[in-house]
Amino acid sequence: MTFPARAMTIPDEKFYRAHITKRVDFAPDLWMFRIRSGGEFNFVPGQYATLGVENNGKRVERPYSIASSPAEDEVEFFFELVPEGALTPLLHKMQPGDQLLMRKAPKGKFSLDMSNGRNNHLLISTVTGVAPFVSYVRKLSKDWKDGRFDGSHKLYLLNGASRPWEFGYKDELIHFDKELPWFKYVPTVSRPWDHADWSGEIGRADDILRKYADHWELDATNTVAYICGHPEMIEHSKAILKRRGFTEKGSVKEEVYWIPSHK
Ligand SMILES: Cc1cc2nc3c(=O)[nH]c(=O)nc-3n(C[C@H](O)[C@H](O)[C@H](O)COP(=O)(O)OP(=O)(O)OC[C@H]3O[C@@H](n4cnc5c(N)ncnc54)[C@H](O)[C@@H]3O)c2cc1C
């Protein structure tokens, strides 16, 4: 979909008119874009960009976690379509070559904390909530290969989805798990019954949290937890972690993607 020139002439120096360079569809409602911002965009892994589209003369903007690492020359995002939403139905129609608005300043504090004395990082996510963790691992993997990271920090990633096809980054993360001694990845599916070929973990990310925290010997003395994505999963995970002693300020970081409507 190409927007008419008129729609992209927003006189605002705060935005880039970014170009979509690549789109990969993982499922009918899950896809990724790579975009070229068209200017400087310096971020740290875990931050988000604000993307927008002008629709009927109104700018619609939402935050999206960045999945790429700062070393890449394009910025990557993992989207889920919210059919009744304001922005994702517009983004879902877009294709390489189309333009979207991107605020020039990245935002957010959901970055890896490597300075508080705890060397284990437990990363817990649902579907698109894996995006900032992909950015962490891509960055550290490059640093490791270039000799800038010694592997003394360990990352443990739990990624939950309803169905196996919702893991946009599974192959890449399995590859990292095999290649990197300091990274472990466990995808888990909560609705496996139609997928006889799924041989991985079963349950939601928060269901398997206790088991893997025990297995990897992660506790509040040696670990920082990072939780990203579905608000209910975040609440459940926080409650589990709190019961396990994660009570100190900074021991749990969270990135909530939306506020649930309590109807
Ligand atoms: C820091 C941050 C980072 C984010 N990163 C990502 C990301 O990497 N990928 C991504 O897809 N989204 C991400 N989001 C969510 C994103 O900003 C939008 O909220 C989402 O894309 C829906 O936008 P929309 O305009 O289509 O729907 P809206 O018009 O904003 O929402 C319509 C309704 O759907 C609810 N809703 C919003 N998202 C969902 C959802 N996924 N599932 C069910 N209900 C929902 C809203 O609460 C609202 O009631 C992030 C949010 C935050 C705060």
The ligand as a Gaussian input file, in Angstrom:
#p B3LYP/6-31G(d) Opt

LIG

0 1
 C        6.754000      -0.097000      25.195000
 C        5.828000      -0.844000      24.253000
 C        6.359000      -1.650000      23.268000
 C        5.501000      -2.346000      22.409000
 N        6.046000      -3.167000      21.465000
 C        5.235000      -3.878000      20.653000
 C        5.788000      -4.778000      19.681000
 O        7.006000      -4.957000      19.581000
 N        4.928000      -5.431000      18.848000
 C        3.566000      -5.256000      18.945000
 O        2.824000      -5.871000      18.145000
 N        3.026000      -4.430000      19.877000
 C        3.821000      -3.728000      20.698000
 N        3.277000      -2.871000      21.613000
 C        1.819000      -2.624000      21.574000
 C        1.553000      -1.504000      20.537000
 O        2.091000      -0.287000      20.996000
 C        0.053000      -1.293000      20.264000
 O       -0.619000      -1.151000      21.496000
 C       -0.544000      -2.473000      19.527000
 O        0.149000      -2.678000      18.306000
 C       -2.028000      -2.217000      19.199000
 O       -2.128000      -1.014000      18.485000
 P       -3.459000      -0.647000      17.712000
 O       -3.434000       0.813000      17.442000
 O       -3.659000      -1.550000      16.529000
 O       -4.605000      -1.008000      18.751000
 P       -5.245000       0.024000      19.802000
 O       -6.239000       0.888000      19.103000
 O       -4.146000       0.714000      20.548000
 O       -5.919000      -0.968000      20.818000
 C       -7.212000      -1.522000      20.673000
 C       -7.502000      -2.387000      21.882000
 O       -6.733000      -3.588000      21.859000
 C       -5.954000      -3.743000      23.061000
 N       -4.683000      -4.331000      22.621000
 C       -3.579000      -3.689000      22.191000
 N       -2.624000      -4.574000      21.798000
 C       -3.162000      -5.790000      21.982000
 C       -2.702000      -7.108000      21.748000
 N       -1.470000      -7.362000      21.233000
 N       -3.535000      -8.144000      22.029000
 C       -4.776000      -7.935000      22.529000
 N       -5.269000      -6.701000      22.777000
 C       -4.484000      -5.656000      22.512000
 C       -5.831000      -2.339000      23.622000
 O       -5.670000      -2.377000      25.014000
 C       -7.170000      -1.712000      23.234000
 O       -8.181000      -2.082000      24.149000
 C        4.097000      -2.200000      22.515000
 C        3.574000      -1.375000      23.526000
 C        4.421000      -0.729000      24.394000
 C        3.814000       0.136000      25.494000

